[in-house]
Amino acid sequence: MKVHDSFSDFVLFLYVYVALSDGYLHPNEEIIILEKLTKLFPQEGNPKKKFDDALAAYNKFDLSTLDEFIQYSFKHLNQVKFAQRYKIYTDMYDIIHSDGKVDQAENQALDTLKKIIDLGASERA
């Protein structure tokens, strides 16, 4: 299974995943993600292009393998500390709340990630 080249690329994938989990990318969700990209990719000269590329890649992704892919990626990127994983969770929380309403699919996506983060923590304990 192919994983991202860096943890930052994987995080961007997760941001896109949660933003699109309700089937719609709200403009506020995109704004929040773009703001987070400046910290995630401080050397990136064009965060909008980075986001658009990630969005295009996500749209080609086989969503039937999503949970397995996320779990595999977290295991492959095992140098990532629990605090960093939890930060992803809080960032995703910010993203889904940015449009003023939280859809059931968005809550489900966030719950799925939380379970994976918790699983990763318990495996190293």
Disulfide bonds with the S-S distance in Angstrom:
none
